[in-house]
Amino acid sequence: MFLSQLDQGQKELLYHLAYSVVVSDGEFSAEEELSMMDMRREMALPEDLEPHYLEVKGLEKKFLSHRSRIIAIIALTHLGYVDGAFEIEEKSYLYELCQVFNISNELFARINNWVRRLVALHEEATNFL
């Protein structure tokens, strides 16, 4: 949604973060794989870019602005809902990232609420089709 506002390095890191979120629960569903492919295309990343697990420590040095951090959290939270279940392991990974990004639990809860409503609206629109 706001991914075009990230710089190239942030886009690549976000792609690896996305992979880290979706595999954190021990599963990599078809829906998650499709969403990652869509994300890669939206960010114009090379098709041969292989995602890998990424530790969150130090990422605050790559996502310097509050805006870039919020964009990342929104995108990753949305990805957590793609397979219909935002698992505890996915949430835990995002909580850890929020700590590194200096994003409060209250702000993350507001982002999570907004993303849930967005997902519900998307599902509603899909039902119109």
LINPECOR-V204140 format. One line per field, one symbol per residue. ss: DSSP state (A for helix, B for strand, O for the rest). A space follows every 10 residues. Layout:
ss = ???
This chain:
ss = OOAAAOOAAA AAAAAAAAAA AAAOOOOOOA AAAAAAAAAA AAOOOOOOOO OOOOOOOOAA AOOOOAAAAA AAAAAAAAAA OOOOOOOAAA AAAAAAAAAA AOOOAAAAAA AAAAAAAAAA AAAAAAAAO
